[in-house]
Amino acid sequence: MKKSLFLFTAILGLSFFSQSLLAADDPSIQGSLRAGIQQSMNNFIDYQTEDGQLYMYDNVDGKLLKLKLVELHSGIVKKGNFYVSCADFQDQSGRKIDVDFMVRVIDNALTTTQALVHSVDGKKRAYHLEK
């Protein structure tokens, strides 16, 4: 009994720890707001995707990335005037690229205005949206 309780506690702890590392999430962003942010992000990705590739210029590496969508994240946070959510992609070199999408309210509609490379193969890049 003790062994199975320990195993359950360890798995639960690791699950919580790994989730908190993967993506932040503001639980106060709920309902139609959350759905609208995710829909805006999906629309942006769909609109920018051609032949299964999202083309995006990486100004740090100075090259055009051809990204294939791997997974959309469910986490959403508010940073300054933006809601931020992200997705994992794979680039033409096989690297894992985490892209943050900035969504804001424009004329009473949620609009994704920009995508930024947030990390490459797990190495984060800093950017600041707060005032």
CNS distance restraints for C-alpha pairs under 8 A (distance, minus, plus):
assign (resid   1 and name CA) (resid   5 and name CA) 6.17 0.50 0.50
assign (resid   2 and name CA) (resid   6 and name CA) 6.06 0.50 0.50
assign (resid   3 and name CA) (resid   7 and name CA) 6.15 0.50 0.50
assign (resid   4 and name CA) (resid   8 and name CA) 6.05 0.50 0.50
assign (resid   5 and name CA) (resid   9 and name CA) 6.12 0.50 0.50
assign (resid   6 and name CA) (resid  10 and name CA) 6.06 0.50 0.50
assign (resid   7 and name CA) (resid  11 and name CA) 6.13 0.50 0.50
assign (resid   8 and name CA) (resid  12 and name CA) 6.08 0.50 0.50
assign (resid   9 and name CA) (resid  13 and name CA) 6.04 0.50 0.50
assign (resid  10 and name CA) (resid  14 and name CA) 6.10 0.50 0.50
assign (resid  11 and name CA) (resid  15 and name CA) 6.00 0.50 0.50
assign (resid  12 and name CA) (resid  16 and name CA) 6.21 0.50 0.50
assign (resid  13 and name CA) (resid  17 and name CA) 6.04 0.50 0.50
assign (resid  14 and name CA) (resid  18 and name CA) 5.93 0.50 0.50
assign (resid  15 and name CA) (resid  19 and name CA) 6.10 0.50 0.50
assign (resid  16 and name CA) (resid  20 and name CA) 6.19 0.50 0.50
assign (resid  17 and name CA) (resid  21 and name CA) 6.41 0.50 0.50
assign (resid  18 and name CA) (resid  22 and name CA) 6.25 0.50 0.50
assign (resid  19 and name CA) (resid  23 and name CA) 6.60 0.50 0.50
assign (resid  20 and name CA) (resid  24 and name CA) 6.34 0.50 0.50
assign (resid  23 and name CA) (resid  73 and name CA) 7.43 0.50 0.50
assign (resid  23 and name CA) (resid  75 and name CA) 5.87 0.50 0.50
assign (resid  24 and name CA) (resid  75 and name CA) 5.68 0.50 0.50
assign (resid  24 and name CA) (resid  76 and name CA) 6.77 0.50 0.50
assign (resid  24 and name CA) (resid  77 and name CA) 6.62 0.50 0.50
assign (resid  25 and name CA) (resid  74 and name CA) 7.82 0.50 0.50
assign (resid  25 and name CA) (resid  75 and name CA) 4.30 0.50 0.50
assign (resid  25 and name CA) (resid  76 and name CA) 4.87 0.50 0.50
assign (resid  25 and name CA) (resid  77 and name CA) 5.45 0.50 0.50
assign (resid  26 and name CA) (resid  75 and name CA) 7.25 0.50 0.50
assign (resid  26 and name CA) (resid  76 and name CA) 5.99 0.50 0.50
assign (resid  26 and name CA) (resid  77 and name CA) 5.17 0.50 0.50
assign (resid  26 and name CA) (resid  78 and name CA) 7.53 0.50 0.50
assign (resid  29 and name CA) (resid  33 and name CA) 6.50 0.50 0.50
assign (resid  29 and name CA) (resid  34 and name CA) 5.69 0.50 0.50
assign (resid  29 and name CA) (resid  76 and name CA) 7.32 0.50 0.50
assign (resid  29 and name CA) (resid  77 and name CA) 7.78 0.50 0.50
assign (resid  30 and name CA) (resid  34 and name CA) 4.97 0.50 0.50
assign (resid  30 and name CA) (resid  35 and name CA) 7.74 0.50 0.50
assign (resid  31 and name CA) (resid  35 and name CA) 6.26 0.50 0.50
assign (resid  32 and name CA) (resid  36 and name CA) 5.80 0.50 0.50
assign (resid  33 and name CA) (resid  37 and name CA) 6.19 0.50 0.50
assign (resid  34 and name CA) (resid  38 and name CA) 6.30 0.50 0.50
assign (resid  34 and name CA) (resid  76 and name CA) 7.67 0.50 0.50
assign (resid  35 and name CA) (resid  39 and name CA) 6.03 0.50 0.50
assign (resid  36 and name CA) (resid  40 and name CA) 6.03 0.50 0.50
assign (resid  36 and name CA) (resid 110 and name CA) 6.50 0.50 0.50
assign (resid  37 and name CA) (resid  41 and name CA) 6.28 0.50 0.50
assign (resid  37 and name CA) (resid  83 and name CA) 7.45 0.50 0.50
assign (resid  37 and name CA) (resid 103 and name CA) 6.57 0.50 0.50
assign (resid  37 and name CA) (resid 110 and name CA) 6.32 0.50 0.50
assign (resid  37 and name CA) (resid 111 and name CA) 7.85 0.50 0.50
assign (resid  38 and name CA) (resid  42 and name CA) 6.15 0.50 0.50
assign (resid  38 and name CA) (resid  74 and name CA) 7.97 0.50 0.50
assign (resid  38 and name CA) (resid  85 and name CA) 7.81 0.50 0.50
assign (resid  39 and name CA) (resid  43 and name CA) 6.05 0.50 0.50
assign (resid  40 and name CA) (resid  44 and name CA) 6.19 0.50 0.50
assign (resid  40 and name CA) (resid 103 and name CA) 7.32 0.50 0.50
assign (resid  40 and name CA) (resid 110 and name CA) 6.32 0.50 0.50
assign (resid  40 and name CA) (resid 111 and name CA) 5.77 0.50 0.50
assign (resid  40 and name CA) (resid 112 and name CA) 5.76 0.50 0.50
assign (resid  41 and name CA) (resid  45 and name CA) 6.28 0.50 0.50
assign (resid  41 and name CA) (resid  85 and name CA) 7.94 0.50 0.50
assign (resid  41 and name CA) (resid 101 and name CA) 6.61 0.50 0.50
assign (resid  41 and name CA) (resid 103 and name CA) 7.34 0.50 0.50
assign (resid  41 and name CA) (resid 111 and name CA) 7.95 0.50 0.50
assign (resid  41 and name CA) (resid 112 and name CA) 5.87 0.50 0.50
assign (resid  42 and name CA) (resid  46 and name CA) 6.06 0.50 0.50
assign (resid  43 and name CA) (resid  47 and name CA) 5.97 0.50 0.50
assign (resid  44 and name CA) (resid  48 and name CA) 6.11 0.50 0.50
assign (resid  44 and name CA) (resid 112 and name CA) 6.31 0.50 0.50
assign (resid  45 and name CA) (resid  49 and name CA) 5.96 0.50 0.50
assign (resid  45 and name CA) (resid  54 and name CA) 6.94 0.50 0.50
assign (resid  48 and name CA) (resid  54 and name CA) 5.78 0.50 0.50
assign (resid  48 and name CA) (resid  55 and name CA) 6.94 0.50 0.50
assign (resid  49 and name CA) (resid  53 and name CA) 5.19 0.50 0.50
assign (resid  49 and name CA) (resid  54 and name CA) 4.33 0.50 0.50
assign (resid  49 and name CA) (resid  55 and name CA) 6.83 0.50 0.50
assign (resid  50 and name CA) (resid  54 and name CA) 6.50 0.50 0.50
assign (resid  50 and name CA) (resid  55 and name CA) 7.83 0.50 0.50
assign (resid  52 and name CA) (resid  68 and name CA) 6.42 0.50 0.50
assign (resid  53 and name CA) (resid  66 and name CA) 5.55 0.50 0.50
assign (resid  53 and name CA) (resid  67 and name CA) 5.15 0.50 0.50
assign (resid  53 and name CA) (resid  68 and name CA) 5.17 0.50 0.50
assign (resid  53 and name CA) (resid  69 and name CA) 7.71 0.50 0.50
assign (resid  54 and name CA) (resid  65 and name CA) 7.82 0.50 0.50
assign (resid  54 and name CA) (resid  66 and name CA) 5.72 0.50 0.50
assign (resid  54 and name CA) (resid  67 and name CA) 4.85 0.50 0.50
assign (resid  54 and name CA) (resid  68 and name CA) 6.37 0.50 0.50
assign (resid  54 and name CA) (resid  69 and name CA) 7.71 0.50 0.50
assign (resid  55 and name CA) (resid  64 and name CA) 6.78 0.50 0.50
assign (resid  55 and name CA) (resid  65 and name CA) 5.66 0.50 0.50
assign (resid  55 and name CA) (resid  66 and name CA) 4.82 0.50 0.50
assign (resid  55 and name CA) (resid  67 and name CA) 6.25 0.50 0.50
assign (resid  56 and name CA) (resid  64 and name CA) 5.74 0.50 0.50
assign (resid  56 and name CA) (resid  65 and name CA) 5.14 0.50 0.50
assign (resid  56 and name CA) (resid  66 and name CA) 6.67 0.50 0.50
assign (resid  56 and name CA) (resid  67 and name CA) 7.57 0.50 0.50
assign (resid  57 and name CA) (resid  62 and name CA) 7.27 0.50 0.50
assign (resid  57 and name CA) (resid  63 and name CA) 5.86 0.50 0.50
assign (resid  57 and name CA) (resid  64 and name CA) 4.33 0.50 0.50
assign (resid  57 and name CA) (resid  65 and name CA) 5.82 0.50 0.50
assign (resid  58 and name CA) (resid  62 and name CA) 5.55 0.50 0.50
assign (resid  58 and name CA) (resid  63 and name CA) 5.48 0.50 0.50
assign (resid  58 and name CA) (resid  64 and name CA) 6.02 0.50 0.50
assign (resid  58 and name CA) (resid  65 and name CA) 6.56 0.50 0.50
assign (resid  58 and name CA) (resid 117 and name CA) 7.09 0.50 0.50
assign (resid  59 and name CA) (resid  63 and name CA) 6.87 0.50 0.50
assign (resid  65 and name CA) (resid  91 and name CA) 6.20 0.50 0.50
assign (resid  65 and name CA) (resid  92 and name CA) 7.00 0.50 0.50
assign (resid  66 and name CA) (resid  91 and name CA) 5.49 0.50 0.50
assign (resid  66 and name CA) (resid  92 and name CA) 5.67 0.50 0.50
assign (resid  67 and name CA) (resid  89 and name CA) 5.67 0.50 0.50
assign (resid  67 and name CA) (resid  90 and name CA) 5.44 0.50 0.50
assign (resid  67 and name CA) (resid  91 and name CA) 4.51 0.50 0.50
assign (resid  67 and name CA) (resid  92 and name CA) 6.69 0.50 0.50
assign (resid  67 and name CA) (resid  97 and name CA) 7.97 0.50 0.50
assign (resid  68 and name CA) (resid  89 and name CA) 5.27 0.50 0.50
assign (resid  68 and name CA) (resid  90 and name CA) 5.24 0.50 0.50
assign (resid  68 and name CA) (resid  91 and name CA) 6.41 0.50 0.50
assign (resid  69 and name CA) (resid  87 and name CA) 7.50 0.50 0.50
assign (resid  69 and name CA) (resid  88 and name CA) 6.38 0.50 0.50
assign (resid  69 and name CA) (resid  89 and name CA) 4.50 0.50 0.50
assign (resid  69 and name CA) (resid  90 and name CA) 6.68 0.50 0.50
assign (resid  70 and name CA) (resid  87 and name CA) 7.51 0.50 0.50
assign (resid  70 and name CA) (resid  88 and name CA) 5.39 0.50 0.50
assign (resid  70 and name CA) (resid  89 and name CA) 4.98 0.50 0.50
assign (resid  70 and name CA) (resid  90 and name CA) 6.76 0.50 0.50
assign (resid  71 and name CA) (resid  87 and name CA) 5.62 0.50 0.50
assign (resid  71 and name CA) (resid  88 and name CA) 5.18 0.50 0.50
assign (resid  71 and name CA) (resid  89 and name CA) 7.02 0.50 0.50
assign (resid  72 and name CA) (resid  86 and name CA) 6.47 0.50 0.50
assign (resid  72 and name CA) (resid  87 and name CA) 4.23 0.50 0.50
assign (resid  72 and name CA) (resid  88 and name CA) 6.37 0.50 0.50
assign (resid  73 and name CA) (resid  85 and name CA) 6.88 0.50 0.50
assign (resid  73 and name CA) (resid  86 and name CA) 5.63 0.50 0.50
assign (resid  73 and name CA) (resid  87 and name CA) 5.33 0.50 0.50
assign (resid  73 and name CA) (resid  88 and name CA) 7.64 0.50 0.50
assign (resid  74 and name CA) (resid  85 and name CA) 7.33 0.50 0.50
assign (resid  74 and name CA) (resid  86 and name CA) 7.97 0.50 0.50
assign (resid  75 and name CA) (resid  85 and name CA) 6.03 0.50 0.50
assign (resid  75 and name CA) (resid  86 and name CA) 7.59 0.50 0.50
assign (resid  76 and name CA) (resid  83 and name CA) 6.59 0.50 0.50
assign (resid  76 and name CA) (resid  84 and name CA) 5.58 0.50 0.50
assign (resid  76 and name CA) (resid  85 and name CA) 4.75 0.50 0.50
assign (resid  76 and name CA) (resid  86 and name CA) 7.94 0.50 0.50
assign (resid  77 and name CA) (resid  83 and name CA) 5.63 0.50 0.50
assign (resid  77 and name CA) (resid  84 and name CA) 5.35 0.50 0.50
assign (resid  77 and name CA) (resid  85 and name CA) 6.76 0.50 0.50
assign (resid  78 and name CA) (resid  82 and name CA) 5.76 0.50 0.50
assign (resid  78 and name CA) (resid  83 and name CA) 4.42 0.50 0.50
assign (resid  78 and name CA) (resid  84 and name CA) 6.11 0.50 0.50
assign (resid  79 and name CA) (resid  83 and name CA) 6.14 0.50 0.50
assign (resid  79 and name CA) (resid  84 and name CA) 6.87 0.50 0.50
assign (resid  79 and name CA) (resid 129 and name CA) 5.81 0.50 0.50
assign (resid  79 and name CA) (resid 130 and name CA) 5.75 0.50 0.50
assign (resid  80 and name CA) (resid 129 and name CA) 5.56 0.50 0.50
assign (resid  80 and name CA) (resid 130 and name CA) 4.32 0.50 0.50
assign (resid  80 and name CA) (resid 131 and name CA) 6.47 0.50 0.50
assign (resid  81 and name CA) (resid 104 and name CA) 6.53 0.50 0.50
assign (resid  81 and name CA) (resid 129 and name CA) 7.78 0.50 0.50
assign (resid  81 and name CA) (resid 130 and name CA) 7.71 0.50 0.50
assign (resid  82 and name CA) (resid 102 and name CA) 5.76 0.50 0.50
assign (resid  82 and name CA) (resid 103 and name CA) 5.41 0.50 0.50
assign (resid  82 and name CA) (resid 104 and name CA) 4.92 0.50 0.50
assign (resid  82 and name CA) (resid 129 and name CA) 7.62 0.50 0.50
assign (resid  83 and name CA) (resid 102 and name CA) 5.87 0.50 0.50
assign (resid  83 and name CA) (resid 103 and name CA) 5.00 0.50 0.50
assign (resid  83 and name CA) (resid 104 and name CA) 6.09 0.50 0.50
assign (resid  84 and name CA) (resid 100 and name CA) 6.38 0.50 0.50
assign (resid  84 and name CA) (resid 101 and name CA) 5.60 0.50 0.50
assign (resid  84 and name CA) (resid 102 and name CA) 4.91 0.50 0.50
assign (resid  84 and name CA) (resid 103 and name CA) 6.21 0.50 0.50
assign (resid  85 and name CA) (resid 100 and name CA) 5.66 0.50 0.50
assign (resid  85 and name CA) (resid 101 and name CA) 5.47 0.50 0.50
assign (resid  85 and name CA) (resid 102 and name CA) 7.02 0.50 0.50
assign (resid  86 and name CA) (resid  98 and name CA) 6.76 0.50 0.50
assign (resid  86 and name CA) (resid  99 and name CA) 5.41 0.50 0.50
assign (resid  86 and name CA) (resid 100 and name CA) 4.22 0.50 0.50
assign (resid  86 and name CA) (resid 101 and name CA) 5.69 0.50 0.50
assign (resid  87 and name CA) (resid  98 and name CA) 5.79 0.50 0.50
assign (resid  87 and name CA) (resid  99 and name CA) 5.50 0.50 0.50
assign (resid  87 and name CA) (resid 100 and name CA) 6.70 0.50 0.50
assign (resid  88 and name CA) (resid  96 and name CA) 6.84 0.50 0.50
assign (resid  88 and name CA) (resid  97 and name CA) 5.84 0.50 0.50
assign (resid  88 and name CA) (resid  98 and name CA) 4.61 0.50 0.50
assign (resid  88 and name CA) (resid  99 and name CA) 6.39 0.50 0.50
assign (resid  89 and name CA) (resid  96 and name CA) 5.89 0.50 0.50
assign (resid  89 and name CA) (resid  97 and name CA) 5.06 0.50 0.50
assign (resid  89 and name CA) (resid  98 and name CA) 6.20 0.50 0.50
assign (resid  89 and name CA) (resid  99 and name CA) 7.39 0.50 0.50
assign (resid  90 and name CA) (resid  94 and name CA) 5.66 0.50 0.50
assign (resid  90 and name CA) (resid  95 and name CA) 5.54 0.50 0.50
assign (resid  90 and name CA) (resid  96 and name CA) 4.78 0.50 0.50
assign (resid  90 and name CA) (resid  97 and name CA) 5.74 0.50 0.50
assign (resid  91 and name CA) (resid  95 and name CA) 5.45 0.50 0.50
assign (resid  91 and name CA) (resid  96 and name CA) 6.68 0.50 0.50
assign (resid  91 and name CA) (resid  97 and name CA) 6.71 0.50 0.50
assign (resid  95 and name CA) (resid 120 and name CA) 6.78 0.50 0.50
assign (resid  95 and name CA) (resid 121 and name CA) 5.86 0.50 0.50
assign (resid  96 and name CA) (resid 120 and name CA) 5.79 0.50 0.50
assign (resid  96 and name CA) (resid 121 and name CA) 4.80 0.50 0.50
assign (resid  96 and name CA) (resid 122 and name CA) 7.43 0.50 0.50
assign (resid  97 and name CA) (resid 117 and name CA) 6.84 0.50 0.50
assign (resid  97 and name CA) (resid 118 and name CA) 7.57 0.50 0.50
assign (resid  97 and name CA) (resid 119 and name CA) 5.87 0.50 0.50
assign (resid  97 and name CA) (resid 120 and name CA) 4.74 0.50 0.50
assign (resid  97 and name CA) (resid 121 and name CA) 6.30 0.50 0.50
assign (resid  97 and name CA) (resid 122 and name CA) 7.95 0.50 0.50
assign (resid  98 and name CA) (resid 117 and name CA) 6.04 0.50 0.50
assign (resid  98 and name CA) (resid 118 and name CA) 5.40 0.50 0.50
assign (resid  98 and name CA) (resid 119 and name CA) 5.05 0.50 0.50
assign (resid  98 and name CA) (resid 120 and name CA) 6.44 0.50 0.50
assign (resid  98 and name CA) (resid 122 and name CA) 7.93 0.50 0.50
assign (resid  99 and name CA) (resid 115 and name CA) 6.36 0.50 0.50
assign (resid  99 and name CA) (resid 116 and name CA) 5.48 0.50 0.50
assign (resid  99 and name CA) (resid 117 and name CA) 4.54 0.50 0.50
assign (resid  99 and name CA) (resid 118 and name CA) 5.27 0.50 0.50
assign (resid  99 and name CA) (resid 119 and name CA) 7.14 0.50 0.50
assign (resid 100 and name CA) (resid 115 and name CA) 5.59 0.50 0.50
assign (resid 100 and name CA) (resid 116 and name CA) 5.25 0.50 0.50
assign (resid 100 and name CA) (resid 117 and name CA) 6.32 0.50 0.50
assign (resid 100 and name CA) (resid 118 and name CA) 5.86 0.50 0.50
assign (resid 101 and name CA) (resid 112 and name CA) 6.63 0.50 0.50
assign (resid 101 and name CA) (resid 113 and name CA) 7.71 0.50 0.50
assign (resid 101 and name CA) (resid 114 and name CA) 5.96 0.50 0.50
assign (resid 101 and name CA) (resid 115 and name CA) 4.50 0.50 0.50
assign (resid 101 and name CA) (resid 116 and name CA) 6.55 0.50 0.50
assign (resid 102 and name CA) (resid 112 and name CA) 5.53 0.50 0.50
assign (resid 102 and name CA) (resid 113 and name CA) 5.90 0.50 0.50
assign (resid 102 and name CA) (resid 114 and name CA) 5.45 0.50 0.50
assign (resid 102 and name CA) (resid 115 and name CA) 6.27 0.50 0.50
assign (resid 103 and name CA) (resid 110 and name CA) 6.38 0.50 0.50
assign (resid 103 and name CA) (resid 111 and name CA) 5.32 0.50 0.50
assign (resid 103 and name CA) (resid 112 and name CA) 4.12 0.50 0.50
assign (resid 103 and name CA) (resid 113 and name CA) 6.01 0.50 0.50
assign (resid 103 and name CA) (resid 114 and name CA) 7.63 0.50 0.50
assign (resid 104 and name CA) (resid 110 and name CA) 5.50 0.50 0.50
assign (resid 104 and name CA) (resid 111 and name CA) 5.49 0.50 0.50
assign (resid 104 and name CA) (resid 112 and name CA) 6.48 0.50 0.50
assign (resid 104 and name CA) (resid 113 and name CA) 7.29 0.50 0.50
assign (resid 105 and name CA) (resid 109 and name CA) 5.28 0.50 0.50
assign (resid 105 and name CA) (resid 110 and name CA) 4.55 0.50 0.50
assign (resid 105 and name CA) (resid 111 and name CA) 6.13 0.50 0.50
assign (resid 106 and name CA) (resid 110 and name CA) 6.30 0.50 0.50
assign (resid 106 and name CA) (resid 111 and name CA) 6.43 0.50 0.50
assign (resid 117 and name CA) (resid 125 and name CA) 7.44 0.50 0.50
assign (resid 118 and name CA) (resid 124 and name CA) 5.79 0.50 0.50
assign (resid 118 and name CA) (resid 125 and name CA) 5.32 0.50 0.50
assign (resid 118 and name CA) (resid 126 and name CA) 7.29 0.50 0.50
assign (resid 119 and name CA) (resid 123 and name CA) 5.10 0.50 0.50
assign (resid 119 and name CA) (resid 124 and name CA) 4.13 0.50 0.50
assign (resid 119 and name CA) (resid 125 and name CA) 5.54 0.50 0.50
assign (resid 120 and name CA) (resid 124 and name CA) 6.70 0.50 0.50
